[in-house]
Amino acid sequence: MKSSWIHKISIISLSLVLFVLAGSTAAYAAPKAPSDSAQTLKVVYKNKHLFDENAFNEQFPGVKIQSVYWDGKSSLSGLIAKQSPDVVMLDKAEYKQLAKGTTFTDLGSLIQRDQYDTATIYPGLVDALKSDGKLYGLSPFFSTQSIFYNIDLFKKYGVPLPQDGMSWEEILKLAAKFPTKGSANTRVWGLDYPLDSYAYLLNNVSTSEGLARHDAARSKAAMNTAAWKKAYAMTVNAIKSGTIEGSNENGYDKNSFLMGRSAMWVDFSSTNALRDLTADKSALAKYKPFKVGIAAGPSDSKNPKITRNVTLPAILTIPAASTHKDLAWDFIKFYNSEEYAESKSDKLGDYAPSRMDHGREYDGYSTEAFYKLKPNLDLPDESASGMLFNVQYAKIVNSEVKQALGGKKSLDQSLLAIHTQVQKLLKK
């Protein structure tokens, strides 16, 4: 079902397909165990459910995994220095922060040495993970967004079908082509997207366009710009237009797209959306099947071939000080292998496999769109903001958008108020 507030805002603000690393690994062709297979491999993780020790141990039974938990708050570099781990799992923001200098081992040289095939990895992901030309990590899975659309409704109302690489501006313009009259419970909507917090859409639009809320280096609010004014006006006008069904209630029968009453649906996670789409709905009295298409997007309007809405929750890296680099590299190769992806190809959850050969179809639906836009990880550095900042920011956005919608403030006035209050938050 739809995600909770905290889950959504964290994805969007750093701004949102569970390929769980669990179950049988019979399809994986085990490499020859390394000479130091009796050694202990120390692995730093933050999310235990993303770390499947059993799968690796089935192929390397002599290796003992020593798990080191990181709470995500204390100094990670300090933990690495103290614990001397062999593998560290990082999310996108942590990786971008630490993949500098000599903290990690360059995997590029190991890939070249072993002639490790990366051709079937999500296009652009390897390049996106490079820092100063060097590759310090690989990600077995990822999450992105896609445009799900009801082909029957588009044909009924004579609206052109969504295309790959559409920006948020193009998506919202397309949604506005559908009628807005009728009861909220029976009418057709142009787009299903959660509006119980207006910050969701604003963050998603701004993330897609690579806009920073503040200058991290100078702790200065950065929202009083022409680009932000455009993104803000686009968001508020779309909400005001009445083309978006944004109730965000739990239950398949509460989702206007799944019930055939919204032309498009942009969920925070493509695989979550696909999982809901393919779930058994035979018990729903008003459910009627319809033809579904999936397009790649939202993209950056300045470059329709890339997307910034990519989540990488477990990038695998090897600290430069590791004394078991070959074994650590076997660990990373194992989880990023085609064989491992194939062994998990019948499971679907929050993340999609980075290996494409076994992740391009699920229950009759093509997932090609998940891999069409190249990931751009060069997001504004707002890592110091923290979750509390995001929650407070969302409250500010909701208040100011309501005033703009109610005509109490102009778009420029309400955005300036957000900018000013963000500056106050930064000073705290």
C-alpha positions as a printed Julia matrix, in Angstrom:
428×3 Matrix{Float64}:
   0.0     0.0     0.0
   1.06    3.62    0.07
   4.04    4.62    2.17
   4.01    6.37    5.49
   4.78   10.1     5.88
   8.32    9.61    7.18
   9.2     7.1     4.45
   7.87    9.36    1.69
   9.38   12.63    2.82
  12.81   11.09    3.33
  12.79    9.68   -0.17
  11.6    12.88   -1.83
  13.54   15.43    0.1
  16.81   13.82   -0.62
  14.31   13.19   -2.98
  11.28    7.94   -4.13
  10.46   -1.24   -6.66
  11.65   -4.47   -2.27
  14.03   -6.61   -4.17
  14.73   -8.45   -0.95
  18.06  -10.17   -0.59
  16.62  -13.36    0.82
  15.48  -16.86   -0.09
  16.98  -19.54   -2.31
  20.22  -18.89   -4.18
  20.23  -22.13   -6.12
  20.68  -20.27   -9.42
  23.93  -18.69   -8.32
  27.04  -20.37   -9.68
  29.46  -20.18   -6.78
  32.99  -18.97   -7.5
  35.89  -20.89   -6.13
  36.3   -20.12   -2.44
  39.28  -17.83   -1.81
  42.33  -19.05    0.06
  41.44  -17.0     3.12
  37.84  -18.27    3.23
  38.26  -19.19    6.9
  38.76  -15.53    7.69
  36.12  -13.31    9.26
  34.53  -10.72    6.99
  33.43   -7.64    8.92
  30.49   -5.79    7.35
  29.03   -2.44    8.43
  25.29   -2.12    7.77
  22.47    0.22    8.73
  19.41   -1.71    7.52
  19.51   -5.38    8.47
  16.75   -6.38    6.04
  19.04   -5.35    3.16
  21.81   -7.63    4.4
  21.38  -11.35    3.66
  24.15  -13.29    5.37
  22.64  -16.71    4.55
  22.82  -16.21    0.79
  26.53  -15.46    0.91
  27.28  -18.21    3.43
  25.65  -20.82    1.19
  28.36  -20.1    -1.37
  31.16  -19.38    1.11
  30.37  -21.71    4.03
  33.77  -21.21    5.63
  33.41  -17.45    5.89
  32.11  -15.92    9.09
  30.26  -12.65    8.69
  30.72  -10.25   11.58
  27.95   -7.66   11.33
  28.63   -4.17   12.68
  25.54   -2.01   13.11
  25.67    1.7    12.37
  22.84    3.84   13.74
  23.05    6.38   10.92
  23.68    9.22   13.39
  27.14    8.75   14.85
  30.28    9.42   12.8
  30.57    6.78   10.09
  34.18    7.66    9.33
  34.91    7.28   13.04
  33.22    3.88   13.09
  35.24    2.75   10.07
  38.49    3.88   11.73
  37.6     2.1    14.98
  36.16   -1.16   13.61
  38.32   -1.61   10.48
  35.52   -3.28    8.48
  35.99   -5.07    5.16
  32.69   -3.99    3.57
  30.59   -0.9     4.27
  27.02   -0.46    3.03
  26.11    3.15    2.24
  23.09    4.99    0.9
  23.4     7.55   -1.89
  24.02   10.61    0.28
  26.57    8.82    2.5
  28.4     7.47   -0.53
  28.6    10.86   -2.23
  29.99   12.31    0.98
  32.6     9.63    1.68
  33.64    8.55   -1.83
  36.41   11.11   -1.87
  40.08   10.88   -1.07
  41.46    7.52    0.02
  38.65    6.22    2.24
  37.67    3.35   -0.07
  39.26    0.94   -2.52
  38.94    1.65   -6.24
  36.79   -1.21   -7.57
  37.65   -0.27  -11.13
  41.05   -1.93  -10.87
  39.46   -5.1    -9.43
  36.85   -5.15  -12.22
  39.63   -4.87  -14.79
  41.77   -7.49  -13.07
  38.96  -10.07  -12.93
  37.35   -8.97  -16.21
  34.13   -8.61  -14.23
  31.25   -8.0   -16.64
  29.26   -4.84  -15.89
  27.53   -4.64  -19.29
  24.15   -5.76  -17.98
  24.09   -3.36  -15.01
  21.52   -0.55  -15.18
  22.95    1.84  -17.83
  24.69    4.82  -16.35
  24.72    3.5   -12.78
  28.4     2.55  -12.79
  29.38    5.93  -14.22
  27.09    7.73  -11.76
  28.86    5.99   -8.87
  32.27    7.18   -9.97
  34.0     9.92   -8.01
  36.88   11.75   -9.69
  36.94    9.02  -12.31
  37.2     6.16   -9.81
  34.55    3.62   -8.83
  34.33    2.99   -5.08
  31.06    1.09   -4.84
  28.43   -1.04   -6.59
  24.71   -1.21   -5.8
  22.85   -4.52   -6.28
  19.48   -2.78   -6.43
  17.83    0.61   -6.73
  14.5     2.39   -6.6
  13.2     4.93   -9.07
   9.94    6.49  -10.24
   7.92    5.78  -13.37
   4.77    7.08  -15.03
   2.05    4.43  -14.89
  -0.85    5.25  -17.21
  -4.32    3.93  -18.06
  -4.3     3.39  -21.82
  -8.1     2.97  -21.91
  -8.7     6.41  -20.36
  -6.22    8.11  -22.69
  -7.98    6.6   -25.69
 -11.45    7.44  -24.35
 -10.62   11.13  -23.94
  -8.38   11.42  -26.99
  -5.3    12.44  -25.03
  -1.8    11.56  -26.36
  -0.11    8.77  -24.41
   2.76    9.63  -22.03
   6.25    9.35  -23.5
   9.55    8.29  -21.94
  11.55   11.16  -20.48
   8.66   13.47  -19.63
   9.4    16.17  -17.05
   7.04   17.09  -14.23
   5.9    20.11  -16.24
   4.92   17.84  -19.14
   3.24   15.3   -16.85
   1.12   17.98  -15.15
   0.15   19.55  -18.47
  -0.94   16.14  -19.73
  -2.96   15.51  -16.57
  -4.76   18.83  -17.11
  -6.2    17.55  -20.4
  -8.64   15.3   -18.54
 -12.03   16.53  -17.29
 -12.32   17.85  -13.74
 -16.09   17.74  -13.28
 -18.0    15.24  -11.18
 -18.05   13.72   -7.71
 -14.65   13.1    -6.1
 -15.58    9.44   -5.64
 -16.72    8.81   -9.21
 -14.99   11.33  -11.49
 -11.91   10.8   -13.64
  -8.6    12.35  -12.54
  -5.58   13.26  -14.62
  -3.08   12.07  -11.99
  -3.04   10.11   -8.75
  -0.38   11.6    -6.47
  -0.42   12.13   -2.66
  -1.31   15.66   -1.58
  -1.92   15.09    2.12
   1.37   16.97    2.35
   1.95   19.56   -0.35
   5.68   19.18    0.29
   5.58   15.8    -1.48
   4.92   17.27   -4.9
   7.09   20.36   -4.41
  10.03   18.22   -3.28
   9.55   15.78   -6.13
   9.48   18.57   -8.7
  12.47   20.37   -7.2
  14.5    17.16   -6.86
  13.84   16.28  -10.51
  15.16   19.69  -11.5
  18.19   19.5    -9.18
  17.13   22.48   -7.04
  18.64   22.96   -3.58
  16.61   24.41   -0.72
  19.75   25.88    0.72
  23.44   26.32    0.09
  24.99   23.73    2.38
  28.44   25.34    2.32
  27.17   28.71    3.52
  24.0    27.61    5.35
  22.0    30.06    3.28
  18.44   29.52    2.01
  18.46   29.28   -1.8
  14.79   29.26   -2.76
  14.4    32.85   -3.94
  15.43   32.09   -7.54
  13.73   31.99  -10.95
  14.02   28.18  -11.09
  12.37   27.81   -7.67
   9.62   30.26   -8.62
   8.83   28.16  -11.69
   8.8    24.9    -9.7
   6.65   26.44   -6.98
   4.16   27.99   -9.41
   3.92   24.68  -11.28
   3.19   22.83   -8.03
   0.6    25.23   -6.65
  -1.21   25.65   -9.98
  -1.39   21.87  -10.46
  -2.89   21.44   -6.98
  -5.35   24.28   -7.63
  -6.41   22.88  -11.02
  -8.24   19.93   -9.5
  -6.6    17.43  -11.84
  -4.8    15.51   -9.06
  -6.43   12.93   -6.79
  -4.32   13.29   -3.67
  -6.26   11.79   -0.77
  -3.54    9.15   -0.22
  -5.79    6.79    1.73
  -4.77    3.21    2.43
  -6.45    0.41    0.52
  -6.38   -0.68   -3.12
  -9.99    0.49   -3.48
  -8.9     3.97   -2.31
  -6.3     4.32   -5.05
  -8.0     6.06   -7.97
  -5.49    4.71  -10.5
  -5.83    1.09   -9.41
  -9.61    1.5    -9.58
  -9.41    2.81  -13.13
 -10.35    6.43  -12.39
  -6.98    8.19  -12.82
  -5.19    8.5   -16.13
  -1.7     8.5   -14.57
   0.02    7.49  -11.37
   3.51    8.5   -10.2
   4.37    6.57   -7.06
   7.47    7.12   -4.98
   8.73    3.66   -5.94
   8.13    1.98   -9.29
   8.32   -1.53   -7.9
   5.94   -0.71   -5.05
   3.5     0.59   -7.64
   3.94   -2.52   -9.8
   3.44   -4.76   -6.78
   0.15   -3.0    -5.98
  -0.88   -3.11   -9.62
  -0.39   -6.88   -9.85
  -1.92   -7.72   -6.46
  -5.09   -9.82   -6.36
  -8.08   -7.46   -6.43
 -10.81  -10.03   -7.01
 -12.38   -9.15   -3.66
 -12.92   -5.51   -4.7
 -16.5    -5.1    -5.86
 -15.9    -2.12   -8.18
 -12.58   -3.21   -9.64
 -12.43   -3.63  -13.41
  -9.18   -4.56  -15.22
  -7.75   -2.02  -17.66
  -4.77   -1.77  -20.01
  -1.66   -0.26  -18.38
   1.41    1.36  -19.87
   4.61    2.4   -18.08
   6.78    5.32  -19.22
  10.16    6.42  -17.88
  10.03    9.61  -15.82
   9.86   12.16  -14.35
  13.04   13.42  -15.93
  15.07   16.61  -15.61
  13.49   19.14  -18.01
  17.0    20.24  -19.01
  17.97   16.68  -19.96
  15.09   14.23  -20.62
  17.49   11.29  -20.66
  18.34   11.46  -16.94
  16.5    11.16  -13.64
  17.47   12.34  -10.17
  14.71   10.34   -8.49
  16.9     7.32   -7.8
  17.36    5.71   -4.4
  20.39    3.51   -3.67
  20.0     2.16   -0.12
  22.94   -0.25   -0.02
  25.98    0.69   -2.07
  28.74   -1.83   -1.27
  32.23   -0.46   -0.7
  35.6    -1.75    0.52
  37.52    0.49    2.95
  41.08    1.12    1.85
  42.36   -0.29    5.16
  40.6    -3.68    4.74
  42.94   -6.64    5.22
  40.61   -8.98    3.3
  40.1    -7.06    0.07
  39.79  -10.13   -2.19
  37.18  -11.73    0.05
  35.35   -8.41    0.33
  35.42   -8.12   -3.45
  33.94  -11.65   -3.71
  31.18  -10.46   -1.38
  30.42   -7.49   -3.63
  30.62   -9.55   -6.83
  28.23  -12.11   -5.34
  25.44   -9.64   -4.59
  25.92   -7.8    -7.89
  26.03  -10.93  -10.06
  23.6   -11.9   -12.81
  23.15  -15.31  -11.16
  22.12  -13.76   -7.86
  19.69  -11.4    -9.6
  18.17  -14.39  -11.42
  17.7   -16.29   -8.16
  15.61  -13.35   -6.87
  13.76  -12.52  -10.08
  10.41  -13.85   -8.82
  10.37  -11.44   -5.86
   9.24   -7.84   -5.96
   9.24   -5.19   -3.31
  10.78   -1.77   -2.73
  13.78   -2.16   -5.04
  14.61   -3.43   -8.52
  17.77   -5.43   -9.36
  20.54   -3.4   -10.96
  21.29   -6.37  -13.21
  18.77   -5.97  -16.03
  18.72   -9.43  -17.59
  16.45  -10.8   -14.89
  14.5    -7.71  -13.9
  12.76   -6.61  -17.11
   9.43   -8.33  -16.64
   7.12   -9.06  -13.75
   3.75  -10.79  -13.87
   3.21   -9.85  -17.5
   4.34   -6.23  -17.17
   7.54   -4.92  -18.75
   9.85   -3.07  -16.39
  11.99   -1.64  -19.2
  10.94    1.88  -18.17
  12.7     1.48  -14.82
  16.06    1.32  -16.64
  15.59    3.82  -19.49
  16.67    7.06  -17.81
  20.27    7.31  -16.64
  20.66    8.12  -12.95
  22.12   11.45  -11.9
  23.4    11.33   -8.33
  24.66   14.92   -8.3
  21.97   16.14   -5.94
  22.35   19.25   -3.82
  24.24   18.49   -0.61
  21.6    18.87    2.1
  22.78   15.93    4.19
  23.31   18.16    7.21
  19.65   19.18    7.26
  18.43   15.99    8.88
  14.97   14.53    9.34
  13.84   17.2    11.81
  14.6    19.9     9.25
  12.57   17.99    6.64
   9.56   17.68    8.93
   9.69   21.36    9.87
  10.17   22.31    6.24
   7.09   20.31    5.23
   4.98   22.15    7.82
   6.16   25.48    6.42
   5.39   24.43    2.83
   1.92   23.17    3.75
   1.05   26.4     5.52
   2.29   28.67    2.74
   0.75   26.64   -0.09
  -2.61   26.78    1.67
  -2.33   30.57    1.84
  -1.46   30.73   -1.86
  -4.36   28.44   -2.75
  -6.73   30.53   -0.65
  -5.61   33.77   -2.29
  -4.22   35.18    0.95
  -0.74   35.43   -0.57
   0.59   35.6    -4.1
   2.89   32.84   -5.34
   5.92   35.11   -4.96
   4.91   36.13   -1.44
   4.34   32.59   -0.22
   7.59   31.29   -1.75
   9.51   34.19   -0.21
   7.96   33.28    3.14
   9.18   29.69    2.72
  12.65   30.95    1.79
  12.75   33.23    4.85
  11.6    30.53    7.25
  14.11   28.02    5.82
  16.81   30.57    6.61
  15.56   30.74   10.2
  15.65   26.94   10.47
  19.25   26.91    9.25
  20.26   29.45   11.89
  18.87   27.15   14.58
